[in-house]
Amino acid sequence: MPEVTDLELLCRNRLARAQRGDESAFAQLTDPYRRELQLHCYRILGSLQDAEDLLQETLLAAWRGLEQFEGRSSLRAWLYTIATNRCLNALRDRDRRPQLVHAAQNYSEVSWLEPYPDRLLEGIVDAAPGPDARYEAKEAVALAFVSGLQHLAPRQRAVLVLRDVLGFHADEVAEMLAISSASVTSALQRARGALEARVPVRRERLRLPDTDRELVVRFAEAFERDDIDSVIALLTENAVVSMPPQPEWHAGRADVERFLRERHVARGGRPWRFVESAANGQPAYAYYLLLDGRWERSGLFVLGVGDGGIESVTRFHDDGLLARFDLPETL
């Protein structure tokens, strides 16, 4: 009979106390999983606000159902089961579908997509996933990856994240979702094909080399001083600019240049300042506009770096979102 370690004994004691109604013991059990559970909900839902809400629903459901937890699976797997099914229920209730904004390119914008602060990734992005994982943790939080997930059917989305991101075994996923292992395998195959057609795997981009960091800084500086010629020169040929939740999508240097010049005119040439940030494991810059004599926080640009230049610029309007990034309201 295997020897019980001190840590296992401590966890068992906490579980027993929590099942008797000890809230502090429950918090001690679940706090180590809060951030990774919230990230899991974000991947499936694409929205930071929704992920925060679903995390709270998950913990409340876990607290209420803790007496039924018999320990046949790990506590972590049990919490992921609750979180995943809560997310699937939310998707059914909301029936969100990407909005087609460019019929010619058959491009659908994910209007509810929100950025994820890198500070919330601390302690989890480098955690070793299960042996069956196909994606590294940092790769699986990139904006393009999360956006691509939103185009999958809800069950396919959940299966792919549980199997290919978190590395749970097929039998574990089947039990989590109350479906057969064959259904898991079928859903995973379809999800992989659909996602990789939309988001090609580029594992060499997981860590930004110094040359790319210099590129990002040059791009941000040119953008801040409204040097549109330099901005365009630093883009890849097929770079994309999008602005969720607005149905704006511009692809290719010519289209992006036309759009940026129009926006500069619409902004009335007002100056802006950029403050370095980070979101979804990618370089990002908050921008501040000069209003009534002071610099006010207005939005966030998240940059995607490709071979030879900046390949994506995703702009998010503030609307209170950037408070989660620990950015000041004014400069």
Secondary structure, 3 states (H helix, E strand, C coil): CCCCCHHHHHHHHHHHHHHCCCHHHHHHHHHHHHHHHHHHHHHHHCCHHHHHHHHHHHHHHHHHHHHHCCCCCCHHHHHHHHHHHHHHHHHHHHCCCCEEEECCCCEEECCCCCCCEHHHHCCCCCCCCCCCCCCCCCHHHCHHHHHHHCCCCHHHHHHHHHHHHCCCCHHHHHHHHCCCHHHHHHHHHHHHHHHHHHCCCCHHHCCCCHHHHHHHHHHHHHHHCCCHHHHHHCEEEEEEEECCCCCCEEECHHHHHHHHHHHHHHCCCCCEEEEEEEECCEEEEEEEEEECCEEEEEEEEEEEEECCEEEEEEEEECCCHHHHHCCCCEC
